[in-house]
Amino acid sequence: MTHERKEPVTIQRTNHQQQDRRRRLKQRALVFLGLIFIGMAGWGGYVLANSSWFDLTQILVEGNQTIQAEDLCRLTGARLGTNILKMSPEALAQNLKVHPLVKTAEIKRRFPNKLLLRITERTPMALAFHGRKYLVLDEEGYCIQSLTIISADRSELPKISAGEALQTLRPCDKTEDPGILAALALIKQLDPFFMENIREFSAASEWELALITRDGLTVYFGPPENLPQKLQYYEELLVKNAAECNAETLEYVDLRYDTQPVIKRKESLAK
């Protein structure tokens, strides 16, 4: 009869203990090396972040058409010689929103020591007025400029006679007046050819929105719904048939209704 030989239990336990010990030592060594690496990386990052290699030397400006680059750089608040890693590009870009002509602004770091500033400017679309107050507006209704005297470069803008809500509007503000917004929507849709025959827009309210031709005829457009249809009526009546439909023959033309245009003829000619 044969007998199986068994290893002593004490030897097996000793082997397991040695393996566990080596495993723990290895883990401790890895943790220690990891801490050393993190410490070195942190120190290296600190030294790098405070290095003069990242000190701002120039701000590059793109997209400006009328605003001076120097003014934009000043408005950001960024100072030459400051480490660009310590600057917040988002906060610097937000500082530019105080300029009424700045529509969008974005700032990015250009390593090692530059900032790139990209903007889009608001484009003047109309000159709104009430009493002696004149405001230059863009297509969204933002106030770009406040005037007491109309300069030559602004005199060619379409003019909007607005209500009292215009009095509280300041540069950088956006108007919420429905009449003015309806007038801007109409101006955006009008062909430059049509604009030549328009003296001004009357926007006391959205429903009362009208354009006044150079010869004095009032054409009511009302709210901006169905503008393509209204403009088609306008072209057929007052452009193609201008000899018969004008301020001498008509009191007004009303395009505010879904049906056919309402035409009010002069009483002396209606008889």
C-alpha positions in Angstrom: 0.0 0.0 0.0 1.3 3.4 -1.0 1.2 6.6 1.1 0.8 10.2 -0.3 3.4 12.6 0.9 1.9 15.9 2.3 3.7 19.2 2.7 3.8 20.4 6.2 1.1 23.0 7.0 3.7 25.4 8.5 5.6 25.5 5.2 2.4 26.4 3.2 1.6 29.2 5.7 5.1 30.6 5.5 4.9 30.8 1.7 1.6 32.6 1.7 2.9 35.1 4.3 6.0 35.8 2.2 3.8 36.3 -0.9 1.5 38.7 1.0 4.5 40.6 2.4 6.0 41.0 -1.1 2.7 42.1 -2.4 2.3 44.7 0.3 5.8 46.0 -0.2 5.2 46.3 -3.9 2.0 48.2 -3.3 3.7 50.5 -0.9 6.5 51.1 -3.3 4.1 51.9 -6.1 2.2 54.3 -3.9 5.4 56.0 -2.8 6.5 56.4 -6.4 3.1 57.7 -7.3 3.3 60.3 -4.6 6.7 61.3 -5.7 5.5 61.6 -9.4 2.5 63.7 -8.3 4.6 65.9 -6.2 7.1 66.4 -9.0 4.3 67.1 -11.5 2.7 69.6 -9.2 5.9 71.4 -8.6 6.7 71.4 -12.3 3.2 72.7 -13.0 3.6 75.4 -10.4 7.0 76.5 -11.8 5.7 76.3 -15.4 2.5 78.3 -14.6 4.6 81.0 -12.9 7.2 81.1 -15.7 7.7 84.4 -17.6 7.4 82.3 -20.7 3.6 82.7 -20.5 3.6 86.4 -19.8 1.3 88.2 -22.2 3.1 90.1 -24.9 0.3 90.8 -27.5 -3.4 90.7 -28.1 -4.4 89.8 -31.6 -7.8 91.2 -32.8 -10.0 89.9 -35.5 -13.4 90.8 -36.8 -13.5 94.5 -35.9 -14.7 96.8 -38.7 -15.3 100.1 -36.9 -14.1 99.6 -33.3 -10.4 100.4 -32.8 -8.3 97.4 -31.8 -6.8 99.4 -29.0 -10.2 100.1 -27.5 -11.1 96.4 -27.5 -7.8 95.4 -25.9 -8.3 98.0 -23.2 -11.9 96.9 -22.5 -10.8 93.3 -21.9 -8.9 94.3 -18.8 -5.9 92.1 -19.8 -2.5 93.6 -19.0 0.7 93.0 -20.8 3.1 91.0 -18.7 0.4 89.0 -16.9 0.6 85.2 -17.1 -2.1 84.1 -19.6 -2.6 80.9 -17.6 -3.9 83.0 -14.7 -6.5 84.8 -17.0 -10.1 83.6 -17.7 -10.7 84.0 -21.4 -14.5 83.9 -20.7 -14.4 86.7 -18.2 -12.2 88.8 -20.5 -14.6 88.3 -23.4 -17.6 89.2 -21.1 -15.9 92.6 -20.4 -16.4 93.5 -24.1 -20.2 93.3 -23.8 -20.2 96.9 -22.4 -19.4 98.2 -25.9 -22.7 98.7 -27.8 -21.2 97.7 -31.1 -20.0 94.3 -29.9 -22.4 91.5 -30.8 -20.3 88.5 -30.0 -16.8 88.2 -28.4 -14.5 85.2 -28.0 -11.0 85.1 -26.5 -8.6 82.2 -26.7 -5.1 81.7 -25.5 -2.3 81.5 -28.2 0.6 79.8 -26.4 3.0 80.7 -25.2 2.2 84.4 -24.6 -0.6 85.8 -26.8 -4.4 86.2 -26.7 -6.6 86.0 -29.8 -9.7 88.2 -29.6 -12.5 87.6 -32.2 -15.6 89.7 -32.3 -18.6 90.4 -34.6 -20.0 93.9 -34.6 -23.6 95.0 -34.7 -24.6 96.5 -38.0 -26.8 99.6 -38.0 -30.2 99.0 -39.5 -32.4 101.9 -38.6 -32.6 105.2 -36.9 -35.5 105.3 -34.5 -36.7 108.6 -33.1 -39.2 110.1 -30.7 -39.2 113.8 -30.1 -35.6 115.0 -30.2 -34.2 111.6 -29.2 -32.5 109.5 -32.0 -31.2 106.0 -31.5 -29.3 103.8 -34.0 -30.6 100.2 -33.8 -29.4 96.9 -35.2 -31.7 94.3 -36.8 -32.4 92.6 -33.4 -33.4 95.9 -31.8 -30.2 96.6 -29.8 -29.3 100.2 -29.3 -25.9 101.0 -30.9 -25.8 104.7 -30.5 -27.7 107.6 -29.1 -27.7 110.9 -31.1 -28.8 114.5 -30.5 -27.8 115.5 -34.0 -28.0 113.1 -37.0 -24.6 112.7 -38.5 -24.1 112.3 -42.3 -23.3 108.6 -42.0 -26.6 107.9 -40.1 -28.9 110.1 -42.2 -29.2 107.4 -44.9 -30.6 104.8 -42.5 -34.3 104.0 -42.6 -36.1 106.1 -40.1 -38.7 104.8 -37.6 -41.0 107.1 -35.8 -41.5 105.3 -32.4 -43.6 105.7 -29.3 -42.6 106.9 -25.8 -40.9 103.5 -25.0 -37.9 104.8 -26.9 -37.2 107.3 -24.2 -35.9 104.7 -21.8 -33.7 102.9 -24.2 -29.9 103.3 -23.8 -26.9 102.0 -25.7 -26.4 98.2 -25.2 -30.1 97.9 -24.3 -32.5 95.8 -26.5 -35.9 97.2 -27.2 -38.9 95.0 -26.5 -41.3 97.5 -28.1 -43.5 95.4 -30.5 -44.0 98.4 -32.9 -40.2 98.9 -33.3 -39.5 95.2 -33.7 -42.2 94.9 -36.3 -40.7 97.8 -38.2 -37.3 96.2 -38.1 -38.8 92.9 -39.4 -40.4 94.8 -42.3 -37.2 96.7 -43.1 -35.2 93.4 -43.3 -37.6 92.1 -45.9 -37.8 95.2 -48.0 -35.8 95.3 -51.2 -33.4 98.3 -51.4 -35.3 99.3 -54.6 -38.4 99.7 -52.5 -36.6 101.6 -49.8 -35.8 104.4 -52.2 -39.4 105.5 -52.3 -40.0 105.3 -48.5 -39.7 108.4 -46.3 -40.1 106.8 -42.9 -41.8 104.1 -40.9 -44.5 104.9 -38.3 -44.4 102.4 -35.4 -46.5 103.8 -32.6 -47.7 100.2 -32.0 -47.5 96.9 -33.8 -51.0 97.1 -35.2 -50.4 100.7 -36.4 -47.1 99.9 -38.2 -47.1 101.8 -41.5 -44.6 103.1 -44.0 -45.0 106.5 -45.5 -43.8 107.0 -49.1 -41.9 110.0 -50.2 -45.0 111.6 -51.6 -46.8 111.2 -48.4 -49.0 108.1 -48.9 -49.5 105.9 -45.8 -49.4 102.1 -46.2 -50.4 100.1 -43.2 -48.6 96.8 -42.7 -49.5 96.0 -39.1 -47.9 92.9 -37.4 -45.1 91.1 -39.2 -47.2 88.0 -40.0 -47.7 87.2 -43.8 -45.1 89.7 -44.8 -44.3 88.1 -48.2 -48.0 88.4 -49.2 -48.2 92.0 -48.0 -45.0 92.9 -49.9 -46.5 91.3 -53.0 -49.6 93.5 -52.7 -47.4 96.5 -52.1 -45.3 95.8 -55.2 -48.4 95.2 -57.4 -50.2 98.3 -56.2 -47.7 101.0 -55.5 -44.7 100.0 -57.6 -46.1 98.6 -60.8 -49.1 100.9 -60.7 -47.5 104.0 -59.2 -49.0 106.3 -61.8 -52.6 105.4 -60.6 -51.8 104.6 -56.9 -50.0 107.4 -55.2 -50.6 110.1 -52.6 -52.5 112.3 -55.1 -55.1 109.6 -55.7 -55.3 107.7 -52.4 -55.8 108.5 -48.8 -54.1 105.3 -47.6 -53.6 101.6 -48.4 -54.3 99.0 -45.6 -52.5 95.6 -45.9 -53.3 94.4 -42.4 -56.0 92.0 -43.3 -55.9 88.5 -44.8 -58.2 89.4 -47.5 -57.5 91.8 -50.4 -55.9 95.2 -49.6 -58.1 98.0 -48.4 -57.7 101.1 -50.6 -59.1 104.5 -49.5 -59.4 106.8 -52.5 -59.4 110.6 -52.2 -62.9 111.9 -51.8 -62.6 114.3 -54.6 -61.7 111.5 -57.0 -64.1 108.9 -55.6 -67.2 110.8 -56.7 
